[in-house]
Amino acid sequence: MTNPAQTDRSEVWQLIHAMAALSGAELEDFGVRVASMAAGVTLRHRGVGLKGNPQGHTIDAYSDDGVVGAQFGTEAGYFDSLNKPKADLAQIRKQVPSVTRVYLMSSRTATAARQLELVAWEIESAAQGITLHVFDAARVAEFILNTVMEQEAAFESIVDFLEPLRYLRDLRPASHRLPPLAEGFVAREDVVRDFITRLDIHRVGLLWGMSGIGKSQLAIAVANDPWRAFDSKVWARNTPLQSAADLQAVDVTGRGIRHNLLGMIRSRSCLVILDDPQLDLPLDLLLEQVRDKCGDEARVIVTSQRGSDAPYSVHVPFMDTTEARRVLERGAAPCPDDAFHTIQQAVGGHPMALRLLNALYRPGRSWYDVAEEAHRIGNLADDERSIRLADRVIADRRAVLQEPLAFFQWCRSPRLHSGLLQAVAGLQAIDRLPSLGLASTDQPDTIRLHDIVWTSLSELDPPLVASERDFEAKVDSYVRRLARHESGSLAANHLARVHQALFARLVFGDRPRDGHLYAWLHHRGPGEEMARRLPDALAFAKRVAAGEGDHFTVQTAVELAEATVKVSTTKDATPDVAHLLAPFDEMLASDQVDKLARVRVRHHRAKALKRLRRPIEAIHELEAIVGELGEEATPATVRLLLARTLAELKPHDEIDPGERPREMLHRLLDDAREHPGNVSDSVILAIAELLRWRSVEAGQFLNQFGDLFEEKIVSASQRGLEQGALAFAGVAAKWRDTDPARFWRIFGSLPLPAASDLHDRSEIEAWGEILSNAADHDAADREELLNHSLAFFSRSPSRYARTHRADVLRRLNRAAEAQSVLKALLQESPPPRDRAWALFRLGETHAMLGNTAEVQSCCTEAMAQVEPGSRDWKHFRTWLDAQPGTQVD
């Protein structure tokens, strides 16, 4: 049985709904593949007749030896009782009496009570000599997510049957940062066990040896071994380090997003792998620095070509004869002893050289030919041998490697997003490069050429030929596909982070396409650099108005127009914002923009109005859309924006939202749970972010939808997307108080970014809040967490951030510094509520310093700034009542 706890429940529900739509013939075609994977043998499908109906008088699928049989059912009431499943079992036993293993698979779900009956039936059947496996739709979905997705070829054989699988293919690998073991990895248990023992004792461990000896793979094997449970595992490759302090800002995922690994190893349960760091200090000094900073629940693995005599150091040796044979002969005929002896004399037990020699063995070539190749390079240095072998493999497979290798070269990077490479060069490119020993381990969603292979590309003779226009078109097409099917799943954001430099080059090159611009706009939110380089949004909108392009062109146009609003330096300085709305108005005035596209333009125009602090106009625009389409038919993003804008209204605004925001958000989440494909990840995360607003009543939502929020927060954060942190900040305080286990589970799984690397104010403040909340409930690491929180709040100039910065300083017993921050803020004449809270915080600092009169004065003035009897007023009053020597009139 699969473990449901391992799965994302929304993914399970997406697959369940997709399976329910399969016809009988489609389920059989799909089911025979899944049943074959579950059984571990190939099952033969009975086929269909001329009219497309399944053939009669036999069972749905069976193995050639008659041991395994399977039946598939699409009936809506398949599990209403056990009558239909039992009839299917009887049919199998009647038609194929030799069957001893049976798989019954339905596209319908069984209730919890029925599942208990099915388990009892499976046990009863086992006593009769029949190993019975009954798969309802949920069990099929969990089997696919937990098992089949790890097997590339098997997964590809079913991916086209269910629409959600195509999306998951691109998104699921991105939710983890630890790379998978290479295909054909040979476990070296003696090395792994020795290293684990040393690592557990010393908290830090070094795996060292020559290039290509397998250090990275052994580190991953150690991380995958169940010797110790960690909340998170982090892989950082080629990190430049001058000291352990540089671990405060490490680009873990290669997306330009740096994480504070130093903070993680001090205070988190985590395993960090520093793979071949670029050191500007002695290796032993780094190891000791890391060891000193490592908390009891953290472990750090370092791989390097440099050696050490430290007790936590393990030199990775050559493979022994048995291991070397397994690598050399993978997928090939046995190598004769004399040929193997020649190969071993030439390259020893060097794993990479052996994998490259394995790639040279192919039909029409004998092991003696391969041995001769090895003999020719036997006198070269180890690294030079691998380079020569890599050149030989590329030359030998030039016809099939030309396109993927040329694409690497055209992208100007040895590291590519796997989905993009697959879209350009096909699935075989993803499989072929690692299997030939040309690609090294990297993030699960990216593929990296070995350094020696990347270096050799520029020296190939003849050189690789890049089909530039073809590559540009395929990149554009892939981005369009993500935008069309995954606009709410953040897939385009993820791709843009991996290839920021590529998309910038394409956008400002000679032949920019809409997909290139769309991806560039999503790379990490508009910053100063983007503001200087944004294309003309009005000119782009005029293209749309003239009828150029398609729906995706409209989508790109509104994203560009919205980015222009976001980075505009004039929107706060002048009420005349017509020029910022002009791109939207240009498109809406054109009869070339159809009804569906107009809804998109109006939605983004409303977002722009909200950014321009004109919420009432935004609400009127959104209400008009909902009124025309009806709420159920209105896109979830439009409904969310309306609910959000209503929830954020001030008490004095002309519209009273009442209970409407809460009711709309509740309906959206109900829809997300019942029909996962209808509501995107980004909408769910945005709702979580909204729960900080009092009008929304967070407790009710967290009780009903806590699991859904948790899944999306962790997934987005581990993919390096800021939406995860923003959502968590919205609910962190509530979970900290009402569900601390969930709070710490999520907090422990999130990669901690470096404060200096964030530029979006909302994201900076979100992390300040998260760390501040964590400090409230972690006495052991309270000071460390507060200092991290202070670093984030100090990066934002907003009044909100400065008020919280003062609060953190106060909690760090730095009252004088807190006073300076608050007094400076009060001199800026903030709005009444902001002024009230600044005065209250100032009163708290005076209390710490024993200034009773100042405490009384600050709190009295704070209470005068807010409505008597309001929540803020009661909070100030209660605190003041508890202070010695003060009184309230």
Steps between C-alpha positions, in 0.01 A plus 500: 500500500619853434533750780238774461696724735770534237266656246367846432126448556404759240703305243316183602163668449604638161586149383180353645287750308697441180460120529124534544482648150670202331288278277506123544748451216720785625504360853604159370786648296609710798432229756701228330807723519447586867422138590816388320703742711332383820545132412857539377423303181368602159129427465340437163194713420208315339452784248188651340280414207442697180252733671737580786327280757700257718516144369274255681541146635829564676639703789627857463871427545721203582865395510640261240558231764137522620599585858381862509156626395329839514153648454411869470169672574354845435152443643387785728383255767796262480559517876138539616533139609754224440277332241671645192861453622419141603340433162818629332714268712275206413527588130880501519514163677256350252676625186858446623499228771879520544486857634635547854552878500204727422474876452155661504509866406217755490485865403264555797580556867404278790378637833713448810261230621513322165881515502502308829281234336741485205795442733310217670416353158866514394595310817224244441614451138860446611383208714351351181828531309413822313708814554236767442565872451198731474580851379238770524576835330665642812733204531587522129579871541719440804683216325576730205616789719709293741643237268446551127620860491842381614527281189538731200420253223205349686359842581529615139299197387192624691546877503274567200199320650441752781537874449633569855792263443639722227506792739644295787783381274636854500404604850541202732881468474538865586360454849820338626854630503693176552596351161423138416767235473632448149358220291698182562655627824697223670470515878828482690364396836835480679580862414147622580484329840847621604417855399161505676666391825752784480241758395264412783776539759667817369200682340714573193651256251733523200487273196812565294665356192578565136252635245246241385565263791134520614515737797172676416314174448624362831388820676150457355500132602581607857220760489253238375599245765246488787773527766355825635184704441550861388233767450674615183787402273689761301736458206737788415744454213819699425429751777770773522618517863762715670383384843206323659338842543437502124240230560266783597433558129516195275316452170377148571281453194693701243204736453667813634331445837746465785422319823643542846654158551691623803175578677361163398789290633503696826134463586328250267481126453665480160756319288707734282721372219768743379598334175845605379498851653733761348726571796712806569626359830660176620254211488572390858428853625162505325409159639580606856308827460195312373532244777506776765184660361305178446212438742422158648222432249699594188765317299718634218665296224780656295637344180833614360802395298712634785588255775511511879623284787214604729314216676182589310673472162454203263710455187282354222698214346484340156225243461593140563482245219139398567378861515700596191346215300148607597563853372679390185245234403181695583248415228764314298628148446757363749853619430753216440758472777799588282328810357390603850859456624624735225234758590576479871872541439426814298240677718494304826170523687430860398116525481473775242754341266317169531164663420647668193650171384159339552359766266750396231371141501218468249372259233771434243780570747657242729645533847842454342441819298412679824808355671715633217353849554585470870853382425565806281437738791651286774813714539311829538418668831164409655323825403647496150379142451142605579522799266626283214229241563228767512621636166495148360142435622375830354667426167362146503139619569522831319179449303281455808689739731525791256171668592508475881867598523453786253209622714722503810755701307237740361362559850857580614461284807600147602178486701152486346142468620406139424155585366644757261769261375236232448279742306790591272685171458249236611472265795786286375740788557412497871566126520793474259739759644516350852500144369805578286682649797497853356273668755569555868260507792318826558158613621221251422342743255823589323770311317867601500777391268819381664753780513737314268218450247395866516860610446549267206192626310679813381791291372303247296606460138281554310323737741141449608244677285228689689167542320443839661162582348374150574621521860340843543169365370510192723579704810208730415273200448597345835430823690164528324415146608581579864300822486202329337479199729685615812440873533404453863751232599802732486674276245597796281649676803703191573634475144581872493708472818715225352562687174497870590803578283362309200165679500661841547722427199203393288273790600763758409637311201417523131197267494306524827181295523204540732596190700848638565356822642236318705767287670733796559217688672461209743860454606462653845275798500582843358811645661717800419679319219169398341358851540781642290453242225124447472379515139237758409170361632286734292677406177449133583131562576459670162616177336215321674253773407604465137414130505855367512573186697263275692365450852851446631604835351219661701619315810853630448373853431308521828793355697727765348250778571460384860879479549524856370253613766687312771839654425369847415662770707218745425198312631539638855599850390207598281127420480526507120556134422327489164831422330537188718150380413535588132623154388192335652266762355661467156419128491148543636421761236584258219246270335790261427500382863238229556281449807729252676806718448309808615427332834874447545576864414229630736625275779856631470376857466323453833826370649672812372232721655549324832877558479428865424299521825166533324324199655143621447553527125663156502200353683254651252700349210510157663134508605408573139689189383334280763162647414542419131638148542343386827724414794543131418606573142733784600870403501630422848766772470232765445292376794809499720596855407147621575494325839846630583421859405179489704682352801763775495251789499531750783206562739436846353486379137170542316446124455418274796618149403325328789545123490551488125883462492487208742217331311671541161830362628322206660331414170835522319665258744205261485540504123876441532443197719218348297629594152878556529543596136264797538707696753872556458778473756559874481137570594515263799825660620356848458199403712734381776680833480164675545425325829687769692200730442250504786200508268592155372496307833811286455416233757205358307702477178802338666284237667337403171780552249822473703631196311442666165682817607791302641551302179508810284720705736768233526494418129535864392770581756713201414484601134649836593178696440420795727126420504567226756651737755231764444228242562671355808542847649125548469424199719819451705384681813169313508665160450769586753229543765240240394695233311868523601581157357393616155683831542831331584453234233465767232765730646749214510439410137540850353837610360610811693594777254774756552348836595749685281382309193131597513370817336122467509372686806213261564726196494757668727234587757346153474826337603540750783158396632566127458827515694350724767218250552749213518697684768190523720492123540866395483683598816820320400548691176299811587786748468622348173151512349439857617827615346396337173162674525671833567713457189185471288302784657807725470490449122156662458437875532125465562341623823374149562851355478654772714238449771576129503873569488461700820299216654776250420766735640296528820478121527877486456533738799622780274245753625703812421531398133129419490420848635707665226313310229157585645572868562620541142182333376275725713666812359363403155136559609373148423126423469311467832512121535868480401571783743310318774706185466827692479408683822405175669832338400679810629314460828624141521860613460455762770366227729818300442706805598286575807358830371151470654383849410594451136318167496182672619534782249569280197218254566245769578580673171490164317150431633390845383596411142256208471129442547409459871404140567667371182730198506810721486367722780428199723847358433669827600275538807559145624876535471505841669285372788766239570787750523605601853458868586263579212129569488230545237245779527 
